[in-house]
Amino acid sequence: MGAYAAAGIPLYLLVDRDRQETVLFSRPDVEAQDYRAGIRVPFGSALELPAPFSFTLTDFTPRAD
């Protein structure tokens, strides 16, 4: 993730299956090689993605095999 922040990538979306949450990191700090903001939501909750995506990501609830 640090490499994305260092490159100035404005948004980084992480789907964490281990923690069963989705995280949207934003506001990259190029010098610190980290993101200054992050929104965490549990699977099954909606996550509003800002421009340039501008849509709501929903339903990362794991399915039974």
mmCIF file as Biopython writes it, N, C-alpha, C and O atoms, coordinates in Angstrom:
data_model
#
loop_
_atom_site.group_PDB
_atom_site.id
_atom_site.type_symbol
_atom_site.label_atom_id
_atom_site.label_alt_id
_atom_site.label_comp_id
_atom_site.label_asym_id
_atom_site.label_entity_id
_atom_site.label_seq_id
_atom_site.pdbx_PDB_ins_code
_atom_site.Cartn_x
_atom_site.Cartn_y
_atom_site.Cartn_z
_atom_site.occupancy
_atom_site.B_iso_or_equiv
_atom_site.auth_seq_id
_atom_site.auth_asym_id
_atom_site.pdbx_PDB_model_num
ATOM 1   N N  . MET A ? 1  ? 0.827   -1.184  0.000   1.0 0.0 1  A 1 
ATOM 2   C CA . MET A ? 1  ? 0.000   0.000   0.000   1.0 0.0 1  A 1 
ATOM 3   C C  . MET A ? 1  ? 0.877   1.256   0.000   1.0 0.0 1  A 1 
ATOM 4   O O  . MET A ? 1  ? 0.528   2.256   -0.626  1.0 0.0 1  A 1 
ATOM 5   N N  . GLY A ? 2  ? 1.996   1.205   0.689   1.0 0.0 2  A 1 
ATOM 6   C CA . GLY A ? 2  ? 2.873   2.366   0.752   1.0 0.0 2  A 1 
ATOM 7   C C  . GLY A ? 2  ? 3.363   2.823   -0.604  1.0 0.0 2  A 1 
ATOM 8   O O  . GLY A ? 2  ? 3.534   4.020   -0.834  1.0 0.0 2  A 1 
ATOM 9   N N  . ALA A ? 3  ? 3.592   1.875   -1.508  1.0 0.0 3  A 1 
ATOM 10  C CA . ALA A ? 3  ? 4.063   2.225   -2.849  1.0 0.0 3  A 1 
ATOM 11  C C  . ALA A ? 3  ? 2.998   3.010   -3.613  1.0 0.0 3  A 1 
ATOM 12  O O  . ALA A ? 3  ? 3.326   3.910   -4.387  1.0 0.0 3  A 1 
ATOM 13  N N  . TYR A ? 4  ? 1.724   2.672   -3.399  1.0 0.0 4  A 1 
ATOM 14  C CA . TYR A ? 4  ? 0.640   3.399   -4.071  1.0 0.0 4  A 1 
ATOM 15  C C  . TYR A ? 4  ? 0.553   4.824   -3.537  1.0 0.0 4  A 1 
ATOM 16  O O  . TYR A ? 4  ? 0.384   5.771   -4.306  1.0 0.0 4  A 1 
ATOM 17  N N  . ALA A ? 5  ? 0.668   4.974   -2.231  1.0 0.0 5  A 1 
ATOM 18  C CA . ALA A ? 5  ? 0.642   6.311   -1.635  1.0 0.0 5  A 1 
ATOM 19  C C  . ALA A ? 5  ? 1.842   7.131   -2.102  1.0 0.0 5  A 1 
ATOM 20  O O  . ALA A ? 5  ? 1.707   8.312   -2.424  1.0 0.0 5  A 1 
ATOM 21  N N  . ALA A ? 6  ? 3.011   6.502   -2.137  1.0 0.0 6  A 1 
ATOM 22  C CA . ALA A ? 6  ? 4.228   7.202   -2.576  1.0 0.0 6  A 1 
ATOM 23  C C  . ALA A ? 6  ? 4.123   7.656   -4.023  1.0 0.0 6  A 1 
ATOM 24  O O  . ALA A ? 6  ? 4.702   8.674   -4.402  1.0 0.0 6  A 1 
ATOM 25  N N  . ALA A ? 7  ? 3.381   6.900   -4.834  1.0 0.0 7  A 1 
ATOM 26  C CA . ALA A ? 7  ? 3.199   7.262   -6.239  1.0 0.0 7  A 1 
ATOM 27  C C  . ALA A ? 7  ? 2.096   8.302   -6.427  1.0 0.0 7  A 1 
ATOM 28  O O  . ALA A ? 7  ? 1.886   8.796   -7.536  1.0 0.0 7  A 1 
ATOM 29  N N  . GLY A ? 8  ? 1.388   8.636   -5.337  1.0 0.0 8  A 1 
ATOM 30  C CA . GLY A ? 8  ? 0.337   9.647   -5.423  1.0 0.0 8  A 1 
ATOM 31  C C  . GLY A ? 8  ? -0.988  9.114   -5.943  1.0 0.0 8  A 1 
ATOM 32  O O  . GLY A ? 8  ? -1.833  9.891   -6.389  1.0 0.0 8  A 1 
ATOM 33  N N  . ILE A ? 9  ? -1.183  7.797   -5.892  1.0 0.0 9  A 1 
ATOM 34  C CA . ILE A ? 9  ? -2.456  7.205   -6.315  1.0 0.0 9  A 1 
ATOM 35  C C  . ILE A ? 9  ? -3.529  7.720   -5.360  1.0 0.0 9  A 1 
ATOM 36  O O  . ILE A ? 9  ? -3.435  7.470   -4.159  1.0 0.0 9  A 1 
ATOM 37  N N  . PRO A ? 10 ? -4.551  8.434   -5.853  1.0 0.0 10 A 1 
ATOM 38  C CA . PRO A ? 10 ? -5.487  9.112   -4.953  1.0 0.0 10 A 1 
ATOM 39  C C  . PRO A ? 10 ? -6.395  8.200   -4.140  1.0 0.0 10 A 1 
ATOM 40  O O  . PRO A ? 10 ? -6.775  8.553   -3.024  1.0 0.0 10 A 1 
ATOM 41  N N  . LEU A ? 11 ? -6.751  7.038   -4.671  1.0 0.0 11 A 1 
ATOM 42  C CA . LEU A ? 11 ? -7.636  6.122   -3.960  1.0 0.0 11 A 1 
ATOM 43  C C  . LEU A ? 11 ? -7.087  4.709   -4.044  1.0 0.0 11 A 1 
ATOM 44  O O  . LEU A ? 11 ? -6.586  4.287   -5.086  1.0 0.0 11 A 1 
ATOM 45  N N  . TYR A ? 12 ? -7.185  3.981   -2.935  1.0 0.0 12 A 1 
ATOM 46  C CA . TYR A ? 12 ? -6.734  2.601   -2.880  1.0 0.0 12 A 1 
ATOM 47  C C  . TYR A ? 12 ? -7.823  1.798   -2.185  1.0 0.0 12 A 1 
ATOM 48  O O  . TYR A ? 12 ? -8.137  2.047   -1.021  1.0 0.0 12 A 1 
ATOM 49  N N  . LEU A ? 13 ? -8.394  0.842   -2.891  1.0 0.0 13 A 1 
ATOM 50  C CA . LEU A ? 13 ? -9.479  0.032   -2.357  1.0 0.0 13 A 1 
ATOM 51  C C  . LEU A ? 13 ? -8.936  -1.333  -1.952  1.0 0.0 13 A 1 
ATOM 52  O O  . LEU A ? 13 ? -8.304  -2.023  -2.752  1.0 0.0 13 A 1 
ATOM 53  N N  . LEU A ? 14 ? -9.189  -1.712  -0.707  1.0 0.0 14 A 1 
ATOM 54  C CA . LEU A ? 14 ? -8.739  -2.991  -0.189  1.0 0.0 14 A 1 
ATOM 55  C C  . LEU A ? 14 ? -9.960  -3.810  0.229   1.0 0.0 14 A 1 
ATOM 56  O O  . LEU A ? 14 ? -10.771 -3.352  1.035   1.0 0.0 14 A 1 
ATOM 57  N N  . VAL A ? 15 ? -10.088 -5.001  -0.310  1.0 0.0 15 A 1 
ATOM 58  C CA . VAL A ? 15 ? -11.124 -5.937  0.100   1.0 0.0 15 A 1 
ATOM 59  C C  . VAL A ? 15 ? -10.413 -6.977  0.959   1.0 0.0 15 A 1 
ATOM 60  O O  . VAL A ? 15 ? -9.711  -7.850  0.449   1.0 0.0 15 A 1 
ATOM 61  N N  . ASP A ? 16 ? -10.605 -6.868  2.263   1.0 0.0 16 A 1 
ATOM 62  C CA . ASP A ? 16 ? -9.886  -7.699  3.223   1.0 0.0 16 A 1 
ATOM 63  C C  . ASP A ? 16 ? -10.761 -8.879  3.633   1.0 0.0 16 A 1 
ATOM 64  O O  . ASP A ? 16 ? -11.651 -8.748  4.473   1.0 0.0 16 A 1 
ATOM 65  N N  . ARG A ? 17 ? -10.493 -10.024 3.031   1.0 0.0 17 A 1 
ATOM 66  C CA . ARG A ? 17 ? -11.298 -11.216 3.319   1.0 0.0 17 A 1 
ATOM 67  C C  . ARG A ? 17 ? -11.047 -11.734 4.733   1.0 0.0 17 A 1 
ATOM 68  O O  . ARG A ? 17 ? -11.953 -12.300 5.345   1.0 0.0 17 A 1 
ATOM 69  N N  . ASP A ? 18 ? -9.843  -11.554 5.261   1.0 0.0 18 A 1 
ATOM 70  C CA . ASP A ? 18 ? -9.543  -12.031 6.610   1.0 0.0 18 A 1 
ATOM 71  C C  . ASP A ? 18 ? -10.349 -11.261 7.664   1.0 0.0 18 A 1 
ATOM 72  O O  . ASP A ? 18 ? -10.890 -11.856 8.596   1.0 0.0 18 A 1 
ATOM 73  N N  . ARG A ? 19 ? -10.421 -9.954  7.510   1.0 0.0 19 A 1 
ATOM 74  C CA . ARG A ? 19 ? -11.168 -9.116  8.468   1.0 0.0 19 A 1 
ATOM 75  C C  . ARG A ? 19 ? -12.630 -8.915  8.067   1.0 0.0 19 A 1 
ATOM 76  O O  . ARG A ? 19 ? -13.412 -8.323  8.810   1.0 0.0 19 A 1 
ATOM 77  N N  . GLN A ? 20 ? -12.982 -9.410  6.897   1.0 0.0 20 A 1 
ATOM 78  C CA . GLN A ? 20 ? -14.321 -9.268  6.334   1.0 0.0 20 A 1 
ATOM 79  C C  . GLN A ? 20 ? -14.771 -7.804  6.342   1.0 0.0 20 A 1 
ATOM 80  O O  . GLN A ? 20 ? -15.830 -7.448  6.858   1.0 0.0 20 A 1 
ATOM 81  N N  . GLU A ? 21 ? -13.916 -6.983  5.750   1.0 0.0 21 A 1 
ATOM 82  C CA . GLU A ? 21 ? -14.224 -5.564  5.623   1.0 0.0 21 A 1 
ATOM 83  C C  . GLU A ? 21 ? -13.643 -5.026  4.325   1.0 0.0 21 A 1 
ATOM 84  O O  . GLU A ? 21 ? -12.726 -5.605  3.740   1.0 0.0 21 A 1 
ATOM 85  N N  . THR A ? 22 ? -14.198 -3.912  3.896   1.0 0.0 22 A 1 
ATOM 86  C CA . THR A ? 22 ? -13.707 -3.202  2.731   1.0 0.0 22 A 1 
ATOM 87  C C  . THR A ? 22 ? -13.178 -1.863  3.217   1.0 0.0 22 A 1 
ATOM 88  O O  . THR A ? 22 ? -13.821 -1.192  4.025   1.0 0.0 22 A 1 
ATOM 89  N N  . VAL A ? 23 ? -12.004 -1.473  2.724   1.0 0.0 23 A 1 
ATOM 90  C CA . VAL A ? 23 ? -11.377 -0.228  3.166   1.0 0.0 23 A 1 
ATOM 91  C C  . VAL A ? 23 ? -11.042 0.626   1.951   1.0 0.0 23 A 1 
ATOM 92  O O  . VAL A ? 23 ? -10.437 0.143   0.993   1.0 0.0 23 A 1 
ATOM 93  N N  . LEU A ? 24 ? -11.433 1.885   1.991   1.0 0.0 24 A 1 
ATOM 94  C CA . LEU A ? 24 ? -11.068 2.836   0.947   1.0 0.0 24 A 1 
ATOM 95  C C  . LEU A ? 24 ? -10.093 3.842   1.550   1.0 0.0 24 A 1 
ATOM 96  O O  . LEU A ? 24 ? -10.470 4.671   2.378   1.0 0.0 24 A 1 
ATOM 97  N N  . PHE A ? 25 ? -8.836  3.755   1.122   1.0 0.0 25 A 1 
ATOM 98  C CA . PHE A ? 25 ? -7.819  4.692   1.577   1.0 0.0 25 A 1 
ATOM 99  C C  . PHE A ? 25 ? -7.782  5.878   0.621   1.0 0.0 25 A 1 
ATOM 100 O O  . PHE A ? 25 ? -7.954  5.715   -0.587  1.0 0.0 25 A 1 
ATOM 101 N N  . SER A ? 26 ? -7.556  7.077   1.169   1.0 0.0 26 A 1 
ATOM 102 C CA . SER A ? 26 ? -7.493  8.292   0.344   1.0 0.0 26 A 1 
ATOM 103 C C  . SER A ? 26 ? -6.509  9.280   0.973   1.0 0.0 26 A 1 
ATOM 104 O O  . SER A ? 26 ? -5.952  9.033   2.043   1.0 0.0 26 A 1 
ATOM 105 N N  . ARG A ? 27 ? -6.313  10.391  0.290   1.0 0.0 27 A 1 
ATOM 106 C CA . ARG A ? 27 ? -5.404  11.449  0.715   1.0 0.0 27 A 1 
ATOM 107 C C  . ARG A ? 27 ? -3.975  10.917  0.903   1.0 0.0 27 A 1 
ATOM 108 O O  . ARG A ? 27 ? -3.461  10.891  2.022   1.0 0.0 27 A 1 
ATOM 109 N N  . PRO A ? 28 ? -3.339  10.495  -0.197  1.0 0.0 28 A 1 
ATOM 110 C CA . PRO A ? 28 ? -1.977  9.962   -0.083  1.0 0.0 28 A 1 
ATOM 111 C C  . PRO A ? 28 ? -0.975  11.012  0.374   1.0 0.0 28 A 1 
ATOM 112 O O  . PRO A ? 28 ? -1.024  12.167  -0.052  1.0 0.0 28 A 1 
ATOM 113 N N  . ASP A ? 29 ? -0.075  10.596  1.239   1.0 0.0 29 A 1 
ATOM 114 C CA . ASP A ? 29 ? 1.043   11.427  1.683   1.0 0.0 29 A 1 
ATOM 115 C C  . ASP A ? 29 ? 2.286   10.838  1.027   1.0 0.0 29 A 1 
ATOM 116 O O  . ASP A ? 29 ? 2.812   9.818   1.474   1.0 0.0 29 A 1 
ATOM 117 N N  . VAL A ? 30 ? 2.748   11.483  -0.028  1.0 0.0 30 A 1 
ATOM 118 C CA . VAL A ? 30 ? 3.852   10.956  -0.832  1.0 0.0 30 A 1 
ATOM 119 C C  . VAL A ? 30 ? 5.117   10.808  0.002   1.0 0.0 30 A 1 
ATOM 120 O O  . VAL A ? 30 ? 5.818   9.804   -0.120  1.0 0.0 30 A 1 
ATOM 121 N N  . GLU A ? 31 ? 5.417   11.780  0.840   1.0 0.0 31 A 1 
ATOM 122 C CA . GLU A ? 31 ? 6.642   11.720  1.648   1.0 0.0 31 A 1 
ATOM 123 C C  . GLU A ? 31 ? 6.592   10.615  2.696   1.0 0.0 31 A 1 
ATOM 124 O O  . GLU A ? 31 ? 7.581   9.909   2.893   1.0 0.0 31 A 1 
ATOM 125 N N  . ALA A ? 32 ? 5.464   10.457  3.367   1.0 0.0 32 A 1 
ATOM 126 C CA . ALA A ? 32 ? 5.320   9.431   4.411   1.0 0.0 32 A 1 
ATOM 127 C C  . ALA A ? 32 ? 5.033   8.053   3.819   1.0 0.0 32 A 1 
ATOM 128 O O  . ALA A ? 32 ? 5.092   7.045   4.523   1.0 0.0 32 A 1 
ATOM 129 N N  . GLN A ? 33 ? 4.724   8.015   2.532   1.0 0.0 33 A 1 
ATOM 130 C CA . GLN A ? 33 ? 4.378   6.772   1.834   1.0 0.0 33 A 1 
ATOM 131 C C  . GLN A ? 33 ? 3.237   6.044   2.538   1.0 0.0 33 A 1 
ATOM 132 O O  . GLN A ? 33 ? 3.295   4.837   2.771   1.0 0.0 33 A 1 
ATOM 133 N N  . ASP A ? 34 ? 2.195   6.813   2.869   1.0 0.0 34 A 1 
ATOM 134 C CA . ASP A ? 34 ? 1.029   6.263   3.543   1.0 0.0 34 A 1 
ATOM 135 C C  . ASP A ? 34 ? -0.188  7.111   3.188   1.0 0.0 34 A 1 
ATOM 136 O O  . ASP A ? 34 ? -0.059  8.214   2.656   1.0 0.0 34 A 1 
ATOM 137 N N  . TYR A ? 35 ? -1.345  6.591   3.485   1.0 0.0 35 A 1 
ATOM 138 C CA . TYR A ? 35 ? -2.584  7.335   3.261   1.0 0.0 35 A 1 
ATOM 139 C C  . TYR A ? 35 ? -3.020  7.996   4.558   1.0 0.0 35 A 1 
ATOM 140 O O  . TYR A ? 35 ? -2.877  7.415   5.633   1.0 0.0 35 A 1 
ATOM 141 N N  . ARG A ? 36 ? -3.557  9.220   4.460   1.0 0.0 36 A 1 
ATOM 142 C CA . ARG A ? 36 ? -3.965  9.970   5.638   1.0 0.0 36 A 1 
ATOM 143 C C  . ARG A ? 36 ? -5.405  9.698   6.051   1.0 0.0 36 A 1 
ATOM 144 O O  . ARG A ? 36 ? -5.797  10.043  7.166   1.0 0.0 36 A 1 
ATOM 145 N N  . ALA A ? 37 ? -6.197  9.091   5.181   1.0 0.0 37 A 1 
ATOM 146 C CA . ALA A ? 37 ? -7.604  8.840   5.496   1.0 0.0 37 A 1 
ATOM 147 C C  . ALA A ? 37 ? -7.996  7.446   5.033   1.0 0.0 37 A 1 
ATOM 148 O O  . ALA A ? 37 ? -7.464  6.920   4.055   1.0 0.0 37 A 1 
ATOM 149 N N  . GLY A ? 38 ? -8.923  6.875   5.750   1.0 0.0 38 A 1 
ATOM 150 C CA . GLY A ? 38 ? -9.433  5.569   5.374   1.0 0.0 38 A 1 
ATOM 151 C C  . GLY A ? 38 ? -10.837 5.375   5.911   1.0 0.0 38 A 1 
ATOM 152 O O  . GLY A ? 38 ? -11.135 5.747   7.046   1.0 0.0 38 A 1 
ATOM 153 N N  . ILE A ? 39 ? -11.687 4.799   5.099   1.0 0.0 39 A 1 
ATOM 154 C CA . ILE A ? 39 ? -13.056 4.480   5.502   1.0 0.0 39 A 1 
ATOM 155 C C  . ILE A ? 39 ? -13.177 2.972   5.495   1.0 0.0 39 A 1 
ATOM 156 O O  . ILE A ? 39 ? -12.924 2.327   4.478   1.0 0.0 39 A 1 
ATOM 157 N N  . ARG A ? 40 ? -13.566 2.402   6.638   1.0 0.0 40 A 1 
ATOM 158 C CA . ARG A ? 40 ? -13.717 0.949   6.785   1.0 0.0 40 A 1 
ATOM 159 C C  . ARG A ? 40 ? -15.179 0.607   6.972   1.0 0.0 40 A 1 
ATOM 160 O O  . ARG A ? 40 ? -15.879 1.220   7.778   1.0 0.0 40 A 1 
ATOM 161 N N  . VAL A ? 41 ? -15.632 -0.384  6.213   1.0 0.0 41 A 1 
ATOM 162 C CA . VAL A ? 41 ? -17.007 -0.869  6.389   1.0 0.0 41 A 1 
ATOM 163 C C  . VAL A ? 41 ? -16.985 -2.389  6.396   1.0 0.0 41 A 1 
ATOM 164 O O  . VAL A ? 41 ? -16.216 -3.000  5.654   1.0 0.0 41 A 1 
ATOM 165 N N  . PRO A ? 42 ? -17.813 -2.999  7.220   1.0 0.0 42 A 1 
ATOM 166 C CA . PRO A ? 42 ? -17.881 -4.461  7.228   1.0 0.0 42 A 1 
ATOM 167 C C  . PRO A ? 42 ? -18.544 -4.973  5.954   1.0 0.0 42 A 1 
ATOM 168 O O  . PRO A ? 42 ? -19.327 -4.264  5.323   1.0 0.0 42 A 1 
ATOM 169 N N  . PHE A ? 43 ? -18.223 -6.207  5.584   1.0 0.0 43 A 1 
ATOM 170 C CA . PHE A ? 43 ? -18.884 -6.825  4.441   1.0 0.0 43 A 1 
ATOM 171 C C  . PHE A ? 43 ? -20.393 -6.743  4.642   1.0 0.0 43 A 1 
ATOM 172 O O  . PHE A ? 43 ? -20.889 -6.922  5.754   1.0 0.0 43 A 1 
ATOM 173 N N  . GLY A ? 44 ? -21.099 -6.479  3.586   1.0 0.0 44 A 1 
ATOM 174 C CA . GLY A ? 44 ? -22.544 -6.343  3.636   1.0 0.0 44 A 1 
ATOM 175 C C  . GLY A ? 44 ? -22.992 -4.904  3.755   1.0 0.0 44 A 1 
ATOM 176 O O  . GLY A ? 44 ? -24.170 -4.609  3.551   1.0 0.0 44 A 1 
ATOM 177 N N  . SER A ? 45 ? -22.068 -3.988  4.085   1.0 0.0 45 A 1 
ATOM 178 C CA . SER A ? 45 ? -22.391 -2.557  4.171   1.0 0.0 45 A 1 
ATOM 179 C C  . SER A ? 45 ? -21.995 -1.857  2.884   1.0 0.0 45 A 1 
ATOM 180 O O  . SER A ? 45 ? -21.062 -2.274  2.199   1.0 0.0 45 A 1 
ATOM 181 N N  . ALA A ? 46 ? -22.703 -0.805  2.566   1.0 0.0 46 A 1 
ATOM 182 C CA . ALA A ? 46 ? -22.419 -0.027  1.361   1.0 0.0 46 A 1 
ATOM 183 C C  . ALA A ? 46 ? -21.216 0.892   1.590   1.0 0.0 46 A 1 
ATOM 184 O O  . ALA A ? 46 ? -21.003 1.401   2.691   1.0 0.0 46 A 1 
ATOM 185 N N  . LEU A ? 47 ? -20.443 1.088   0.530   1.0 0.0 47 A 1 
ATOM 186 C CA . LEU A ? 47 ? -19.304 2.007   0.562   1.0 0.0 47 A 1 
ATOM 187 C C  . LEU A ? 47 ? -19.401 2.915   -0.649  1.0 0.0 47 A 1 
ATOM 188 O O  . LEU A ? 47 ? -19.333 2.453   -1.789  1.0 0.0 47 A 1 
ATOM 189 N N  . GLU A ? 48 ? -19.558 4.205   -0.400  1.0 0.0 48 A 1 
ATOM 190 C CA . GLU A ? 48 ? -19.680 5.197   -1.466  1.0 0.0 48 A 1 
ATOM 191 C C  . GLU A ? 48 ? -18.287 5.530   -1.995  1.0 0.0 48 A 1 
ATOM 192 O O  . GLU A ? 48 ? -17.438 6.023   -1.253  1.0 0.0 48 A 1 
ATOM 193 N N  . LEU A ? 49 ? -18.055 5.260   -3.278  1.0 0.0 49 A 1 
ATOM 194 C CA . LEU A ? 49 ? -16.783 5.582   -3.907  1.0 0.0 49 A 1 
ATOM 195 C C  . LEU A ? 49 ? -16.890 6.961   -4.561  1.0 0.0 49 A 1 
ATOM 196 O O  . LEU A ? 49 ? -17.823 7.217   -5.322  1.0 0.0 49 A 1 
ATOM 197 N N  . PRO A ? 50 ? -15.934 7.849   -4.265  1.0 0.0 50 A 1 
ATOM 198 C CA . PRO A ? 50 ? -15.983 9.202   -4.827  1.0 0.0 50 A 1 
ATOM 199 C C  . PRO A ? 50 ? -15.570 9.211   -6.302  1.0 0.0 50 A 1 
ATOM 200 O O  . PRO A ? 50 ? -15.202 8.177   -6.858  1.0 0.0 50 A 1 
ATOM 201 N N  . ALA A ? 51 ? -15.634 10.381  -6.920  1.0 0.0 51 A 1 
ATOM 202 C CA . ALA A ? 51 ? -15.177 10.566  -8.298  1.0 0.0 51 A 1 
ATOM 203 C C  . ALA A ? 51 ? -13.709 10.165  -8.373  1.0 0.0 51 A 1 
ATOM 204 O O  . ALA A ? 51 ? -12.978 10.431  -7.419  1.0 0.0 51 A 1 
ATOM 205 N N  . PRO A ? 52 ? -13.258 9.571   -9.399  1.0 0.0 52 A 1 
ATOM 206 C CA . PRO A ? 52 ? -13.883 9.442   -10.706 1.0 0.0 52 A 1 
ATOM 207 C C  . PRO A ? 52 ? -14.804 8.227   -10.831 1.0 0.0 52 A 1 
ATOM 208 O O  . PRO A ? 52 ? -15.392 8.014   -11.891 1.0 0.0 52 A 1 
ATOM 209 N N  . PHE A ? 53 ? -14.942 7.430   -9.774  1.0 0.0 53 A 1 
ATOM 210 C CA . PHE A ? 53 ? -15.793 6.236   -9.843  1.0 0.0 53 A 1 
ATOM 211 C C  . PHE A ? 53 ? -17.260 6.584   -9.664  1.0 0.0 53 A 1 
ATOM 212 O O  . PHE A ? 53 ? -18.094 6.196   -10.482 1.0 0.0 53 A 1 
ATOM 213 N N  . SER A ? 54 ? -17.582 7.310   -8.608  1.0 0.0 54 A 1 
ATOM 214 C CA . SER A ? 54 ? -18.930 7.831   -8.342  1.0 0.0 54 A 1 
ATOM 215 C C  . SER A ? 54 ? -20.016 6.753   -8.378  1.0 0.0 54 A 1 
ATOM 216 O O  . SER A ? 54 ? -20.995 6.861   -9.117  1.0 0.0 54 A 1 
ATOM 217 N N  . PHE A ? 55 ? -19.822 5.725   -7.574  1.0 0.0 55 A 1 
ATOM 218 C CA . PHE A ? 55 ? -20.889 4.740   -7.407  1.0 0.0 55 A 1 
ATOM 219 C C  . PHE A ? 55 ? -20.768 4.114   -6.022  1.0 0.0 55 A 1 
ATOM 220 O O  . PHE A ? 55 ? -19.770 4.299   -5.326  1.0 0.0 55 A 1 
ATOM 221 N N  . THR A ? 56 ? -21.792 3.376   -5.641  1.0 0.0 56 A 1 
ATOM 222 C CA . THR A ? 56 ? -21.810 2.722   -4.340  1.0 0.0 56 A 1 
ATOM 223 C C  . THR A ? 56 ? -21.461 1.255   -4.508  1.0 0.0 56 A 1 
ATOM 224 O O  . THR A ? 56 ? -22.090 0.537   -5.285  1.0 0.0 56 A 1 
ATOM 225 N N  . LEU A ? 57 ? -20.467 0.828   -3.781  1.0 0.0 57 A 1 
ATOM 226 C CA . LEU A ? 57 ? -20.038 -0.564  -3.784  1.0 0.0 57 A 1 
ATOM 227 C C  . LEU A ? 57 ? -20.813 -1.279  -2.689  1.0 0.0 57 A 1 
ATOM 228 O O  . LEU A ? 57 ? -20.833 -0.831  -1.542  1.0 0.0 57 A 1 
ATOM 229 N N  . THR A ? 58 ? -21.450 -2.385  -3.040  1.0 0.0 58 A 1 
ATOM 230 C CA . THR A ? 58 ? -22.271 -3.093  -2.060  1.0 0.0 58 A 1 
ATOM 231 C C  . THR A ? 58 ? -22.014 -4.589  -2.079  1.0 0.0 58 A 1 
ATOM 232 O O  . THR A ? 58 ? -21.470 -5.135  -3.039  1.0 0.0 58 A 1 
ATOM 233 N N  . ASP A ? 59 ? -22.408 -5.219  -1.025  1.0 0.0 59 A 1 
ATOM 234 C CA . ASP A ? 59 ? -22.515 -6.664  -0.874  1.0 0.0 59 A 1 
ATOM 235 C C  . ASP A ? 59 ? -21.254 -7.457  -1.160  1.0 0.0 59 A 1 
ATOM 236 O O  . ASP A ? 59 ? -21.146 -8.127  -2.187  1.0 0.0 59 A 1 
ATOM 237 N N  . PHE A ? 60 ? -20.305 -7.376  -0.247  1.0 0.0 60 A 1 
ATOM 238 C CA . PHE A ? 60 ? -19.142 -8.246  -0.251  1.0 0.0 60 A 1 
ATOM 239 C C  . PHE A ? 60 ? -19.330 -9.361  0.772   1.0 0.0 60 A 1 
ATOM 240 O O  . PHE A ? 60 ? -18.360 -9.892  1.313   1.0 0.0 60 A 1 
ATOM 241 N N  . THR A ? 61 ? -20.583 -9.708  1.028   1.0 0.0 61 A 1 
ATOM 242 C CA . THR A ? 61 ? -20.871 -10.774 1.975   1.0 0.0 61 A 1 
ATOM 243 C C  . THR A ? 61 ? -20.393 -12.106 1.415   1.0 0.0 61 A 1 
ATOM 244 O O  . THR A ? 61 ? -20.775 -12.473 0.304   1.0 0.0 61 A 1 
ATOM 245 N N  . PRO A ? 62 ? -19.565 -12.839 2.159   1.0 0.0 62 A 1 
ATOM 246 C CA . PRO A ? 62 ? -19.092 -14.132 1.659   1.0 0.0 62 A 1 
ATOM 247 C C  . PRO A ? 62 ? -20.255 -15.089 1.410   1.0 0.0 62 A 1 
ATOM 248 O O  . PRO A ? 62 ? -21.229 -15.100 2.162   1.0 0.0 62 A 1 
ATOM 249 N N  . ARG A ? 63 ? -20.151 -15.870 0.381   1.0 0.0 63 A 1 
ATOM 250 C CA . ARG A ? 63 ? -21.183 -16.843 0.032   1.0 0.0 63 A 1 
ATOM 251 C C  . ARG A ? 63 ? -20.725 -18.235 0.434   1.0 0.0 63 A 1 
ATOM 252 O O  . ARG A ? 63 ? -19.535 -18.546 0.389   1.0 0.0 63 A 1 
ATOM 253 N N  . ALA A ? 64 ? -21.668 -19.062 0.825   1.0 0.0 64 A 1 
ATOM 254 C CA . ALA A ? 64 ? -21.352 -20.454 1.140   1.0 0.0 64 A 1 
ATOM 255 C C  . ALA A ? 64 ? -21.048 -21.199 -0.146  1.0 0.0 64 A 1 
ATOM 256 O O  . ALA A ? 64 ? -21.702 -20.980 -1.166  1.0 0.0 64 A 1 
ATOM 257 N N  . ASP A ? 65 ? -20.065 -22.072 -0.101  1.0 0.0 65 A 1 
ATOM 258 C CA . ASP A ? 65 ? -19.705 -22.854 -1.302  1.0 0.0 65 A 1 
ATOM 259 C C  . ASP A ? 65 ? -20.651 -23.989 -1.538  1.0 0.0 65 A 1 
ATOM 260 O O  . ASP A ? 65 ? -20.488 -24.737 -2.501  1.0 0.0 65 A 1 
#
